[in-house]
Amino acid sequence: MGFSFYFFILKIIFYSKFFYNYLFQICLFFLFFSFSFVFNFFFLFNFFFSFFSFLFFFFFFLFFSVFFFTFLFQLNLFLFFLNFFFFYLFFLSIFFFLFSFFFVLSFVLFFLSYSVFDTKTYIYFTQLSILSFFLFSFLHAFFHSFILFFLSFFSFFFSFFLSFISYFGSFLIKKFLHF
């Protein structure tokens, strides 16, 4: 049952008429574009909270009393786990964004194959567009994730580092001042 369903989907992609191909492309494009928007929204929060963590630690460390170290530790510990969560969502955001982008490329190849070529060449270009879509989306997602992996990795351990500085700073100052 499952195999026949997937075969039916592939038959729609490769061999159906003009309207069904475009309808299928448009639906999948908006589906993955919505996923892309949601996960990129989460990714922006990752950097926002990391920067917020840095500013909070810096200004409270310079301008306020030592009693705020405990609050800073709790704040940065929360941001540490939050970055741990966004660390994995980041890879999904890259993948879904490029997934939706290469649907546009596939959509253009579909249009060219319908308007210019005959049926045999259309089937060839349709298969080529889908294969190029999966290939380029995978390669782009891999390289972009590999490069931006270090940014999320840095923000993840940056929050971890601030948490322990806050904790040991408050511990040493309270021990030194006998609180």
DAZI-V88054 format. One record per pair of residues at least 12 apart in sequence whose ideal C-beta (glycine too) atoms are under 6 Angstrom apart, sorted by sequence separation. I is the first residue (numbers start at 1). J is the second residue. D is the distance in Angstrom with one decimal. If there is no record, write none. Layout:
i: <I I>
j: <J J>
d: <D D>
This chain:
i: <12 60 113 113 57 109 109 53 106 53 106 49 102 49 102 102 99 98 46 98 98 42 95 42 43 94 39 43 94 94 39 40 39 91 39 36 35 36 90 32 36 87 32 33 32 87 83 83 29 83 80 79 80 25 76 80 76 77 76 21 73 76 73 72 73 69 69 70 69 50 57 53 66 53 14>
j: <24 72 125 126 72 125 129 76 129 79 133 79 133 82 136 137 137 137 86 140 141 86 141 89 90 141 89 93 144 145 92 93 93 145 96 96 96 97 152 96 100 152 99 100 100 156 155 156 103 159 159 159 160 107 159 163 162 163 163 110 163 166 166 166 167 166 169 170 170 155 162 159 173 162 126>
d: <5.9 5.8 3.8 6.0 5.8 5.8 3.5 5.6 4.4 4.4 4.4 5.2 4.4 5.7 5.5 4.5 5.3 4.8 3.6 4.7 5.0 5.8 4.6 4.6 5.1 5.3 5.6 4.6 5.0 5.0 4.9 4.7 3.5 5.2 5.6 4.1 4.2 4.1 4.9 5.5 4.9 4.9 4.6 4.1 4.2 5.3 5.5 4.6 4.3 5.0 4.4 4.5 5.1 5.1 5.7 5.3 4.4 4.9 3.8 6.0 5.9 5.6 4.1 3.9 4.5 5.3 5.3 5.3 2.9 3.9 5.0 5.3 4.5 5.8 5.8>
